[in-house]
Amino acid sequence: MKTHELRDLSLSELEARLEDEKKALTDFKFNKAIAGQIENPARIKNTRREISRLTTIINEKKSAE
């Protein structure tokens, strides 16, 4: 999801999405540790970036209040 699309979401939606992304990252890391390789290793990097993006937007919204 693009940054400008994320900024339109509410704080609770952003936090829920952040939890989903953290769970997905944990699953990717677990699968990599067990299987030794995953289908698309770039998904780990993209998920980490999405978590950072969400965290930044959440902090911006909290400081604006």
PDB file of N, H, CA, C and O in Angstrom:
ATOM      1  N   MET A   1       0.845  -1.175   0.000  1.00  0.00           N
ATOM      2  CA  MET A   1       0.000   0.000   0.000  1.00  0.00           C
ATOM      3  C   MET A   1       0.892   1.239   0.000  1.00  0.00           C
ATOM      4  O   MET A   1       1.906   1.283   0.697  1.00  0.00           O
ATOM      5  N   LYS A   2       0.516   2.221  -0.767  1.00  0.00           N
ATOM      6  H   LYS A   2      -0.308   2.185  -1.333  1.00  0.00           H
ATOM      7  CA  LYS A   2       1.293   3.450  -0.883  1.00  0.00           C
ATOM      8  C   LYS A   2       1.157   4.294   0.391  1.00  0.00           C
ATOM      9  O   LYS A   2       0.199   4.147   1.149  1.00  0.00           O
ATOM     10  N   THR A   3       2.125   5.169   0.606  1.00  0.00           N
ATOM     11  H   THR A   3       2.904   5.288  -0.009  1.00  0.00           H
ATOM     12  CA  THR A   3       2.151   6.004   1.799  1.00  0.00           C
ATOM     13  C   THR A   3       0.943   6.931   1.864  1.00  0.00           C
ATOM     14  O   THR A   3       0.346   7.094   2.928  1.00  0.00           O
ATOM     15  N   HIS A   4       0.579   7.535   0.742  1.00  0.00           N
ATOM     16  H   HIS A   4       1.065   7.401  -0.122  1.00  0.00           H
ATOM     17  CA  HIS A   4      -0.561   8.454   0.769  1.00  0.00           C
ATOM     18  C   HIS A   4      -1.867   7.708   1.044  1.00  0.00           C
ATOM     19  O   HIS A   4      -2.804   8.293   1.586  1.00  0.00           O
ATOM     20  N   GLU A   5      -1.942   6.447   0.685  1.00  0.00           N
ATOM     21  H   GLU A   5      -1.181   5.971   0.244  1.00  0.00           H
ATOM     22  CA  GLU A   5      -3.129   5.647   1.007  1.00  0.00           C
ATOM     23  C   GLU A   5      -3.162   5.304   2.494  1.00  0.00           C
ATOM     24  O   GLU A   5      -4.230   5.256   3.105  1.00  0.00           O
ATOM     25  N   LEU A   6      -1.986   5.067   3.071  1.00  0.00           N
ATOM     26  H   LEU A   6      -1.118   5.106   2.575  1.00  0.00           H
ATOM     27  CA  LEU A   6      -1.917   4.747   4.504  1.00  0.00           C
ATOM     28  C   LEU A   6      -2.293   5.955   5.361  1.00  0.00           C
ATOM     29  O   LEU A   6      -2.895   5.798   6.423  1.00  0.00           O
ATOM     30  N   ARG A   7      -1.942   7.150   4.908  1.00  0.00           N
ATOM     31  H   ARG A   7      -1.452   7.277   4.045  1.00  0.00           H
ATOM     32  CA  ARG A   7      -2.243   8.353   5.685  1.00  0.00           C
ATOM     33  C   ARG A   7      -3.743   8.609   5.796  1.00  0.00           C
ATOM     34  O   ARG A   7      -4.187   9.311   6.705  1.00  0.00           O
ATOM     35  N   ASP A   8      -4.525   8.044   4.878  1.00  0.00           N
ATOM     36  H   ASP A   8      -4.165   7.474   4.140  1.00  0.00           H
ATOM     37  CA  ASP A   8      -5.977   8.213   4.924  1.00  0.00           C
ATOM     38  C   ASP A   8      -6.653   7.284   5.924  1.00  0.00           C
ATOM     39  O   ASP A   8      -7.816   7.495   6.269  1.00  0.00           O
ATOM     40  N   LEU A   9      -5.947   6.264   6.395  1.00  0.00           N
ATOM     41  H   LEU A   9      -5.002   6.093   6.115  1.00  0.00           H
ATOM     42  CA  LEU A   9      -6.535   5.305   7.333  1.00  0.00           C
ATOM     43  C   LEU A   9      -6.567   5.893   8.745  1.00  0.00           C
ATOM     44  O   LEU A   9      -5.809   6.804   9.075  1.00  0.00           O
ATOM     45  N   SER A  10      -7.455   5.353   9.557  1.00  0.00           N
ATOM     46  H   SER A  10      -8.071   4.612   9.289  1.00  0.00           H
ATOM     47  CA  SER A  10      -7.542   5.802  10.950  1.00  0.00           C
ATOM     48  C   SER A  10      -6.420   5.166  11.762  1.00  0.00           C
ATOM     49  O   SER A  10      -5.755   4.236  11.304  1.00  0.00           O
ATOM     50  N   LEU A  11      -6.222   5.673  12.959  1.00  0.00           N
ATOM     51  H   LEU A  11      -6.762   6.428  13.331  1.00  0.00           H
ATOM     52  CA  LEU A  11      -5.156   5.191  13.830  1.00  0.00           C
ATOM     53  C   LEU A  11      -5.359   3.724  14.194  1.00  0.00           C
ATOM     54  O   LEU A  11      -4.395   2.958  14.211  1.00  0.00           O
ATOM     55  N   SER A  12      -6.587   3.321  14.483  1.00  0.00           N
ATOM     56  H   SER A  12      -7.370   3.944  14.469  1.00  0.00           H
ATOM     57  CA  SER A  12      -6.843   1.930  14.851  1.00  0.00           C
ATOM     58  C   SER A  12      -6.614   0.988  13.670  1.00  0.00           C
ATOM     59  O   SER A  12      -6.139  -0.132  13.857  1.00  0.00           O
ATOM     60  N   GLU A  13      -6.946   1.432  12.458  1.00  0.00           N
ATOM     61  H   GLU A  13      -7.332   2.342  12.307  1.00  0.00           H
ATOM     62  CA  GLU A  13      -6.703   0.621  11.267  1.00  0.00           C
ATOM     63  C   GLU A  13      -5.206   0.459  11.018  1.00  0.00           C
ATOM     64  O   GLU A  13      -4.742  -0.614  10.631  1.00  0.00           O
ATOM     65  N   LEU A  14      -4.460   1.534  11.244  1.00  0.00           N
ATOM     66  H   LEU A  14      -4.836   2.406  11.559  1.00  0.00           H
ATOM     67  CA  LEU A  14      -3.012   1.475  11.068  1.00  0.00           C
ATOM     68  C   LEU A  14      -2.366   0.522  12.067  1.00  0.00           C
ATOM     69  O   LEU A  14      -1.476  -0.253  11.716  1.00  0.00           O
ATOM     70  N   GLU A  15      -2.821   0.586  13.312  1.00  0.00           N
ATOM     71  H   GLU A  15      -3.544   1.216  13.598  1.00  0.00           H
ATOM     72  CA  GLU A  15      -2.252  -0.291  14.337  1.00  0.00           C
ATOM     73  C   GLU A  15      -2.586  -1.757  14.057  1.00  0.00           C
ATOM     74  O   GLU A  15      -1.754  -2.636  14.284  1.00  0.00           O
ATOM     75  N   ALA A  16      -3.796  -2.024  13.566  1.00  0.00           N
ATOM     76  H   ALA A  16      -4.471  -1.310  13.381  1.00  0.00           H
ATOM     77  CA  ALA A  16      -4.173  -3.394  13.209  1.00  0.00           C
ATOM     78  C   ALA A  16      -3.314  -3.895  12.046  1.00  0.00           C
ATOM     79  O   ALA A  16      -2.863  -5.040  12.039  1.00  0.00           O
ATOM     80  N   ARG A  17      -3.102  -3.035  11.085  1.00  0.00           N
ATOM     81  H   ARG A  17      -3.468  -2.104  11.091  1.00  0.00           H
ATOM     82  CA  ARG A  17      -2.273  -3.401   9.933  1.00  0.00           C
ATOM     83  C   ARG A  17      -0.825  -3.632  10.353  1.00  0.00           C
ATOM     84  O   ARG A  17      -0.156  -4.517   9.821  1.00  0.00           O
ATOM     85  N   LEU A  18      -0.342  -2.841  11.305  1.00  0.00           N
ATOM     86  H   LEU A  18      -0.886  -2.122  11.737  1.00  0.00           H
ATOM     87  CA  LEU A  18       1.018  -3.006  11.820  1.00  0.00           C
ATOM     88  C   LEU A  18       1.178  -4.373  12.478  1.00  0.00           C
ATOM     89  O   LEU A  18       2.181  -5.053  12.263  1.00  0.00           O
ATOM     90  N   GLU A  19       0.202  -4.771  13.272  1.00  0.00           N
ATOM     91  H   GLU A  19      -0.613  -4.218  13.447  1.00  0.00           H
ATOM     92  CA  GLU A  19       0.253  -6.090  13.919  1.00  0.00           C
ATOM     93  C   GLU A  19       0.262  -7.211  12.881  1.00  0.00           C
ATOM     94  O   GLU A  19       0.976  -8.201  13.041  1.00  0.00           O
ATOM     95  N   ASP A  20      -0.525  -7.057  11.823  1.00  0.00           N
ATOM     96  H   ASP A  20      -1.105  -6.253  11.693  1.00  0.00           H
ATOM     97  CA  ASP A  20      -0.550  -8.063  10.756  1.00  0.00           C
ATOM     98  C   ASP A  20       0.807  -8.175  10.070  1.00  0.00           C
ATOM     99  O   ASP A  20       1.276  -9.275   9.781  1.00  0.00           O
ATOM    100  N   GLU A  21       1.428  -7.034   9.812  1.00  0.00           N
ATOM    101  H   GLU A  21       1.047  -6.140  10.046  1.00  0.00           H
ATOM    102  CA  GLU A  21       2.730  -7.037   9.155  1.00  0.00           C
ATOM    103  C   GLU A  21       3.797  -7.651  10.054  1.00  0.00           C
ATOM    104  O   GLU A  21       4.662  -8.382   9.573  1.00  0.00           O
ATOM    105  N   LYS A  22       3.748  -7.364  11.354  1.00  0.00           N
ATOM    106  H   LYS A  22       3.045  -6.769  11.745  1.00  0.00           H
ATOM    107  CA  LYS A  22       4.709  -7.958  12.283  1.00  0.00           C
ATOM    108  C   LYS A  22       4.555  -9.470  12.338  1.00  0.00           C
ATOM    109  O   LYS A  22       5.546 -10.198  12.400  1.00  0.00           O
ATOM    110  N   LYS A  23       3.312  -9.943  12.313  1.00  0.00           N
ATOM    111  H   LYS A  23       2.507  -9.352  12.262  1.00  0.00           H
ATOM    112  CA  LYS A  23       3.062 -11.380  12.318  1.00  0.00           C
ATOM    113  C   LYS A  23       3.572 -12.019  11.036  1.00  0.00           C
ATOM    114  O   LYS A  23       4.145 -13.108  11.066  1.00  0.00           O
ATOM    115  N   ALA A  24       3.364 -11.347   9.911  1.00  0.00           N
ATOM    116  H   ALA A  24       2.898 -10.463   9.886  1.00  0.00           H
ATOM    117  CA  ALA A  24       3.844 -11.864   8.633  1.00  0.00           C
ATOM    118  C   ALA A  24       5.370 -11.942   8.619  1.00  0.00           C
ATOM    119  O   ALA A  24       5.932 -12.913   8.112  1.00  0.00           O
ATOM    120  N   LEU A  25       6.039 -10.941   9.166  1.00  0.00           N
ATOM    121  H   LEU A  25       5.582 -10.153   9.578  1.00  0.00           H
ATOM    122  CA  LEU A  25       7.496 -10.944   9.217  1.00  0.00           C
ATOM    123  C   LEU A  25       8.001 -12.096  10.079  1.00  0.00           C
ATOM    124  O   LEU A  25       8.973 -12.762   9.721  1.00  0.00           O
ATOM    125  N   THR A  26       7.354 -12.328  11.194  1.00  0.00           N
ATOM    126  H   THR A  26       6.564 -11.787  11.484  1.00  0.00           H
ATOM    127  CA  THR A  26       7.720 -13.438  12.060  1.00  0.00           C
ATOM    128  C   THR A  26       7.560 -14.767  11.326  1.00  0.00           C
ATOM    129  O   THR A  26       8.417 -15.645  11.427  1.00  0.00           O
ATOM    130  N   ASP A  27       6.471 -14.908  10.594  1.00  0.00           N
ATOM    131  H   ASP A  27       5.775 -14.195  10.512  1.00  0.00           H
ATOM    132  CA  ASP A  27       6.237 -16.134   9.825  1.00  0.00           C
ATOM    133  C   ASP A  27       7.307 -16.324   8.750  1.00  0.00           C
ATOM    134  O   ASP A  27       7.797 -17.436   8.555  1.00  0.00           O
ATOM    135  N   PHE A  28       7.675 -15.239   8.048  1.00  0.00           N
ATOM    136  H   PHE A  28       7.277 -14.336   8.207  1.00  0.00           H
ATOM    137  CA  PHE A  28       8.707 -15.334   7.023  1.00  0.00           C
ATOM    138  C   PHE A  28      10.034 -15.775   7.620  1.00  0.00           C
ATOM    139  O   PHE A  28      10.717 -16.640   7.070  1.00  0.00           O
ATOM    140  N   LYS A  29      10.391 -15.176   8.744  1.00  0.00           N
ATOM    141  H   LYS A  29       9.836 -14.474   9.191  1.00  0.00           H
ATOM    142  CA  LYS A  29      11.660 -15.528   9.389  1.00  0.00           C
ATOM    143  C   LYS A  29      11.643 -16.975   9.888  1.00  0.00           C
ATOM    144  O   LYS A  29      12.649 -17.678   9.793  1.00  0.00           O
ATOM    145  N   PHE A  30      10.515 -17.411  10.413  1.00  0.00           N
ATOM    146  H   PHE A  30       9.698 -16.840  10.490  1.00  0.00           H
ATOM    147  CA  PHE A  30      10.389 -18.781  10.891  1.00  0.00           C
ATOM    148  C   PHE A  30      10.530 -19.768   9.738  1.00  0.00           C
ATOM    149  O   PHE A  30      11.252 -20.759   9.842  1.00  0.00           O
ATOM    150  N   ASN A  31       9.831 -19.486   8.635  1.00  0.00           N
ATOM    151  H   ASN A  31       9.244 -18.680   8.551  1.00  0.00           H
ATOM    152  CA  ASN A  31       9.917 -20.369   7.471  1.00  0.00           C
ATOM    153  C   ASN A  31      11.323 -20.412   6.891  1.00  0.00           C
ATOM    154  O   ASN A  31      11.771 -21.461   6.429  1.00  0.00           O
ATOM    155  N   LYS A  32      12.013 -19.296   6.911  1.00  0.00           N
ATOM    156  H   LYS A  32      11.649 -18.444   7.287  1.00  0.00           H
ATOM    157  CA  LYS A  32      13.377 -19.258   6.406  1.00  0.00           C
ATOM    158  C   LYS A  32      14.295 -20.085   7.299  1.00  0.00           C
ATOM    159  O   LYS A  32      15.181 -20.780   6.803  1.00  0.00           O
ATOM    160  N   ALA A  33      14.090 -20.015   8.605  1.00  0.00           N
ATOM    161  H   ALA A  33      13.370 -19.450   9.008  1.00  0.00           H
ATOM    162  CA  ALA A  33      14.929 -20.758   9.539  1.00  0.00           C
ATOM    163  C   ALA A  33      14.682 -22.267   9.424  1.00  0.00           C
ATOM    164  O   ALA A  33      15.621 -23.058   9.511  1.00  0.00           O
ATOM    165  N   ILE A  34      13.445 -22.655   9.232  1.00  0.00           N
ATOM    166  H   ILE A  34      12.682 -22.012   9.161  1.00  0.00           H
ATOM    167  CA  ILE A  34      13.106 -24.077   9.158  1.00  0.00           C
ATOM    168  C   ILE A  34      13.462 -24.665   7.789  1.00  0.00           C
ATOM    169  O   ILE A  34      14.152 -25.681   7.707  1.00  0.00           O
ATOM    170  N   ALA A  35      12.995 -24.032   6.729  1.00  0.00           N
ATOM    171  H   ALA A  35      12.434 -23.206   6.795  1.00  0.00           H
ATOM    172  CA  ALA A  35      13.169 -24.579   5.386  1.00  0.00           C
ATOM    173  C   ALA A  35      14.534 -24.228   4.785  1.00  0.00           C
ATOM    174  O   ALA A  35      14.998 -24.903   3.866  1.00  0.00           O
ATOM    175  N   GLY A  36      15.161 -23.200   5.289  1.00  0.00           N
ATOM    176  H   GLY A  36      14.784 -22.651   6.035  1.00  0.00           H
ATOM    177  CA  GLY A  36      16.441 -22.786   4.742  1.00  0.00           C
ATOM    178  C   GLY A  36      16.316 -21.794   3.603  1.00  0.00           C
ATOM    179  O   GLY A  36      17.256 -21.055   3.313  1.00  0.00           O
ATOM    180  N   GLN A  37      15.168 -21.775   2.960  1.00  0.00           N
ATOM    181  H   GLN A  37      14.404 -22.376   3.195  1.00  0.00           H
ATOM    182  CA  GLN A  37      14.928 -20.802   1.907  1.00  0.00           C
ATOM    183  C   GLN A  37      13.430 -20.569   1.782  1.00  0.00           C
ATOM    184  O   GLN A  37      12.622 -21.408   2.182  1.00  0.00           O
ATOM    185  N   ILE A  38      13.073 -19.430   1.225  1.00  0.00           N
ATOM    186  H   ILE A  38      13.729 -18.749   0.900  1.00  0.00           H
ATOM    187  CA  ILE A  38      11.670 -19.115   1.017  1.00  0.00           C
ATOM    188  C   ILE A  38      11.461 -18.785  -0.451  1.00  0.00           C
ATOM    189  O   ILE A  38      12.422 -18.578  -1.192  1.00  0.00           O
ATOM    190  N   GLU A  39      10.213 -18.737  -0.864  1.00  0.00           N
ATOM    191  H   GLU A  39       9.432 -18.906  -0.262  1.00  0.00           H
ATOM    192  CA  GLU A  39       9.897 -18.490  -2.269  1.00  0.00           C
ATOM    193  C   GLU A  39      10.452 -17.157  -2.761  1.00  0.00           C
ATOM    194  O   GLU A  39      11.120 -17.086  -3.792  1.00  0.00           O
ATOM    195  N   ASN A  40      10.161 -16.104  -1.999  1.00  0.00           N
ATOM    196  H   ASN A  40       9.619 -16.161  -1.161  1.00  0.00           H
ATOM    197  CA  ASN A  40      10.550 -14.771  -2.432  1.00  0.00           C
ATOM    198  C   ASN A  40      11.254 -14.054  -1.271  1.00  0.00           C
ATOM    199  O   ASN A  40      10.585 -13.473  -0.417  1.00  0.00           O
ATOM    200  N   PRO A  41      12.571 -14.086  -1.228  1.00  0.00           N
ATOM    201  CA  PRO A  41      13.290 -13.464  -0.114  1.00  0.00           C
ATOM    202  C   PRO A  41      13.105 -11.949  -0.031  1.00  0.00           C
ATOM    203  O   PRO A  41      13.330 -11.360   1.026  1.00  0.00           O
ATOM    204  N   ALA A  42      12.705 -11.321  -1.117  1.00  0.00           N
ATOM    205  H   ALA A  42      12.522 -11.800  -1.976  1.00  0.00           H
ATOM    206  CA  ALA A  42      12.494  -9.871  -1.105  1.00  0.00           C
ATOM    207  C   ALA A  42      11.284  -9.498  -0.253  1.00  0.00           C
ATOM    208  O   ALA A  42      11.157  -8.345   0.159  1.00  0.00           O
ATOM    209  N   ARG A  43      10.398 -10.448   0.017  1.00  0.00           N
ATOM    210  H   ARG A  43      10.501 -11.384  -0.318  1.00  0.00           H
ATOM    211  CA  ARG A  43       9.225 -10.143   0.836  1.00  0.00           C
ATOM    212  C   ARG A  43       9.611  -9.772   2.259  1.00  0.00           C
ATOM    213  O   ARG A  43       8.917  -8.979   2.895  1.00  0.00           O
ATOM    214  N   ILE A  44      10.706 -10.329   2.773  1.00  0.00           N
ATOM    215  H   ILE A  44      11.270 -10.973   2.256  1.00  0.00           H
ATOM    216  CA  ILE A  44      11.160  -9.966   4.117  1.00  0.00           C
ATOM    217  C   ILE A  44      11.547  -8.491   4.138  1.00  0.00           C
ATOM    218  O   ILE A  44      11.149  -7.749   5.036  1.00  0.00           O
ATOM    219  N   LYS A  45      12.308  -8.081   3.162  1.00  0.00           N
ATOM    220  H   LYS A  45      12.630  -8.684   2.432  1.00  0.00           H
ATOM    221  CA  LYS A  45      12.737  -6.682   3.071  1.00  0.00           C
ATOM    222  C   LYS A  45      11.540  -5.753   2.905  1.00  0.00           C
ATOM    223  O   LYS A  45      11.471  -4.709   3.554  1.00  0.00           O
ATOM    224  N   ASN A  46      10.601  -6.121   2.044  1.00  0.00           N
ATOM    225  H   ASN A  46      10.657  -6.969   1.517  1.00  0.00           H
ATOM    226  CA  ASN A  46       9.421  -5.290   1.824  1.00  0.00           C
ATOM    227  C   ASN A  46       8.548  -5.209   3.064  1.00  0.00           C
ATOM    228  O   ASN A  46       7.972  -4.159   3.350  1.00  0.00           O
ATOM    229  N   THR A  47       8.444  -6.300   3.798  1.00  0.00           N
ATOM    230  H   THR A  47       8.912  -7.152   3.566  1.00  0.00           H
ATOM    231  CA  THR A  47       7.648  -6.305   5.020  1.00  0.00           C
ATOM    232  C   THR A  47       8.286  -5.416   6.082  1.00  0.00           C
ATOM    233  O   THR A  47       7.587  -4.690   6.789  1.00  0.00           O
ATOM    234  N   ARG A  48       9.620  -5.473   6.197  1.00  0.00           N
ATOM    235  H   ARG A  48      10.188  -6.063   5.623  1.00  0.00           H
ATOM    236  CA  ARG A  48      10.303  -4.601   7.149  1.00  0.00           C
ATOM    237  C   ARG A  48      10.095  -3.133   6.804  1.00  0.00           C
ATOM    238  O   ARG A  48       9.908  -2.302   7.693  1.00  0.00           O
ATOM    239  N   ARG A  49      10.126  -2.817   5.523  1.00  0.00           N
ATOM    240  H   ARG A  49      10.277  -3.492   4.801  1.00  0.00           H
ATOM    241  CA  ARG A  49       9.895  -1.434   5.094  1.00  0.00           C
ATOM    242  C   ARG A  49       8.462  -1.002   5.385  1.00  0.00           C
ATOM    243  O   ARG A  49       8.225   0.134   5.797  1.00  0.00           O
ATOM    244  N   GLU A  50       7.519  -1.897   5.175  1.00  0.00           N
ATOM    245  H   GLU A  50       7.712  -2.819   4.841  1.00  0.00           H
ATOM    246  CA  GLU A  50       6.114  -1.581   5.447  1.00  0.00           C
ATOM    247  C   GLU A  50       5.907  -1.334   6.945  1.00  0.00           C
ATOM    248  O   GLU A  50       5.162  -0.431   7.326  1.00  0.00           O
ATOM    249  N   ILE A  51       6.560  -2.129   7.791  1.00  0.00           N
ATOM    250  H   ILE A  51       7.165  -2.862   7.482  1.00  0.00           H
ATOM    251  CA  ILE A  51       6.465  -1.927   9.238  1.00  0.00           C
ATOM    252  C   ILE A  51       7.025  -0.556   9.605  1.00  0.00           C
ATOM    253  O   ILE A  51       6.423   0.162  10.404  1.00  0.00           O
ATOM    254  N   SER A  52       8.146  -0.191   9.045  1.00  0.00           N
ATOM    255  H   SER A  52       8.635  -0.774   8.396  1.00  0.00           H
ATOM    256  CA  SER A  52       8.735   1.123   9.318  1.00  0.00           C
ATOM    257  C   SER A  52       7.825   2.250   8.848  1.00  0.00           C
ATOM    258  O   SER A  52       7.647   3.251   9.542  1.00  0.00           O
ATOM    259  N   ARG A  53       7.257   2.077   7.672  1.00  0.00           N
ATOM    260  H   ARG A  53       7.402   1.264   7.107  1.00  0.00           H
ATOM    261  CA  ARG A  53       6.347   3.089   7.119  1.00  0.00           C
ATOM    262  C   ARG A  53       5.138   3.263   8.034  1.00  0.00           C
ATOM    263  O   ARG A  53       4.738   4.388   8.334  1.00  0.00           O
ATOM    264  N   LEU A  54       4.556   2.146   8.476  1.00  0.00           N
ATOM    265  H   LEU A  54       4.881   1.232   8.232  1.00  0.00           H
ATOM    266  CA  LEU A  54       3.383   2.209   9.356  1.00  0.00           C
ATOM    267  C   LEU A  54       3.733   2.851  10.692  1.00  0.00           C
ATOM    268  O   LEU A  54       2.970   3.671  11.203  1.00  0.00           O
ATOM    269  N   THR A  55       4.870   2.489  11.257  1.00  0.00           N
ATOM    270  H   THR A  55       5.489   1.824  10.841  1.00  0.00           H
ATOM    271  CA  THR A  55       5.290   3.048  12.537  1.00  0.00           C
ATOM    272  C   THR A  55       5.469   4.556  12.434  1.00  0.00           C
ATOM    273  O   THR A  55       5.066   5.294  13.333  1.00  0.00           O
ATOM    274  N   THR A  56       6.066   5.012  11.355  1.00  0.00           N
ATOM    275  H   THR A  56       6.394   4.412  10.624  1.00  0.00           H
ATOM    276  CA  THR A  56       6.279   6.441  11.143  1.00  0.00           C
ATOM    277  C   THR A  56       4.948   7.183  11.054  1.00  0.00           C
ATOM    278  O   THR A  56       4.778   8.232  11.676  1.00  0.00           O
ATOM    279  N   ILE A  57       4.016   6.649  10.293  1.00  0.00           N
ATOM    280  H   ILE A  57       4.154   5.797   9.787  1.00  0.00           H
ATOM    281  CA  ILE A  57       2.722   7.317  10.126  1.00  0.00           C
ATOM    282  C   ILE A  57       1.942   7.327  11.441  1.00  0.00           C
ATOM    283  O   ILE A  57       1.287   8.316  11.771  1.00  0.00           O
ATOM    284  N   ILE A  58       2.015   6.224  12.192  1.00  0.00           N
ATOM    285  H   ILE A  58       2.547   5.421  11.924  1.00  0.00           H
ATOM    286  CA  ILE A  58       1.339   6.172  13.494  1.00  0.00           C
ATOM    287  C   ILE A  58       1.919   7.235  14.423  1.00  0.00           C
ATOM    288  O   ILE A  58       1.170   7.944  15.095  1.00  0.00           O
ATOM    289  N   ASN A  59       3.241   7.350  14.466  1.00  0.00           N
ATOM    290  H   ASN A  59       3.850   6.774  13.920  1.00  0.00           H
ATOM    291  CA  ASN A  59       3.871   8.363  15.319  1.00  0.00           C
ATOM    292  C   ASN A  59       3.506   9.775  14.881  1.00  0.00           C
ATOM    293  O   ASN A  59       3.311  10.646  15.729  1.00  0.00           O
ATOM    294  N   GLU A  60       3.412  10.019  13.596  1.00  0.00           N
ATOM    295  H   GLU A  60       3.571   9.312  12.907  1.00  0.00           H
ATOM    296  CA  GLU A  60       2.997  11.331  13.098  1.00  0.00           C
ATOM    297  C   GLU A  60       1.583  11.666  13.538  1.00  0.00           C
ATOM    298  O   GLU A  60       1.307  12.786  13.968  1.00  0.00           O
ATOM    299  N   LYS A  61       0.687  10.690  13.430  1.00  0.00           N
ATOM    300  H   LYS A  61       0.911   9.780  13.081  1.00  0.00           H
ATOM    301  CA  LYS A  61      -0.704  10.927  13.815  1.00  0.00           C
ATOM    302  C   LYS A  61      -0.827  11.156  15.324  1.00  0.00           C
ATOM    303  O   LYS A  61      -1.615  11.996  15.759  1.00  0.00           O
ATOM    304  N   LYS A  62      -0.059  10.421  16.117  1.00  0.00           N
ATOM    305  H   LYS A  62       0.582   9.739  15.763  1.00  0.00           H
ATOM    306  CA  LYS A  62      -0.109  10.596  17.575  1.00  0.00           C
ATOM    307  C   LYS A  62       0.450  11.945  17.985  1.00  0.00           C
ATOM    308  O   LYS A  62      -0.076  12.574  18.903  1.00  0.00           O
ATOM    309  N   SER A  63       1.497  12.400  17.329  1.00  0.00           N
ATOM    310  H   SER A  63       1.924  11.889  16.584  1.00  0.00           H
ATOM    311  CA  SER A  63       2.088  13.697  17.691  1.00  0.00           C
ATOM    312  C   SER A  63       1.198  14.854  17.211  1.00  0.00           C
ATOM    313  O   SER A  63       1.253  15.948  17.773  1.00  0.00           O
ATOM    314  N   ALA A  64       0.398  14.623  16.199  1.00  0.00           N
ATOM    315  H   ALA A  64       0.353  13.735  15.742  1.00  0.00           H
ATOM    316  CA  ALA A  64      -0.489  15.674  15.700  1.00  0.00           C
ATOM    317  C   ALA A  64      -1.668  15.900  16.645  1.00  0.00           C
ATOM    318  O   ALA A  64      -2.281  16.968  16.637  1.00  0.00           O
ATOM    319  N   GLU A  65      -1.977  14.902  17.452  1.00  0.00           N
ATOM    320  H   GLU A  65      -1.478  14.035  17.459  1.00  0.00           H
ATOM    321  CA  GLU A  65      -3.118  15.025  18.378  1.00  0.00           C
ATOM    322  C   GLU A  65      -2.774  15.789  19.604  1.00  0.00           C
ATOM    323  O   GLU A  65      -3.625  15.977  20.473  1.00  0.00           O
TER     324      GLU A  65
END
